[in-house]
Amino acid sequence: MADFLSAISVLLVFLTFLLTIIEKEVSDTCSRRKPEIEQKQSRIQFNTELRKLLFLKIGPVTLIYCITFYSLLPKTVHIIITSSFNLWNFNELNTIFIFIEMGLLGLTIYSISKLVQVINKISE
């Protein structure tokens, strides 16, 4: 279990670093005003930039977060069902695993919200 946690931790460090870089670009791009309809070339270029951001950056990262969360969910449910609540004598590895899964849930929701933000900006 300790090796499993180490591997998950390394994966999450890289994913979180990647999300941090992409999140700044998503926020900057989505905060810009979309060019008016009369400015066809600028509008097409802006939409192309948004689509690239969607399909090449935030989309894949969100998909990886969702897959990682879903693949760890059965183990999390098993730990919750088979464990008992104890404030002092608890299994540290199982507890850390649950905390990692809850953090992964938060990051998955956050990346989905950024994905929705880009999709909404495209559909404006």
C-alpha positions, 0 to 999 in steps of 0.5 A: 500500500505504501508503494501504491501511495507513493506512485499516486503522490508522484502522479498527483504532483505532476498533474497538479503542476500541469493544472496550475500552468494551464489554469493561468492560461485558461483564466487569462484567455477567458477573462479577455473579451471576445471580439465583436461579430464584425471583426470576423478574422479576430473572432475566428482566431480567438475561437481557434485559440479557445478550441486549442486550449480546450482540446489540447490542454484543459480537456486532457488534464480533466480527463486524466483527473477523472480517470484517476479519481474513478480508478481509485474510487473502488479502493476508497469505498472498500476502505470506508466499508471495511474500516471502523472509525477510531480517533486514536488507533487508526490505520495511517495508510488507509487514512492518507489514501482517503485524504488523497482521494478527497483531494483528488475529488476537489481537483477533479471538480476544479478542473471540470469547472475550468473546462466548463468555463472554456466551453461557455466562452466558446459558445458565447 
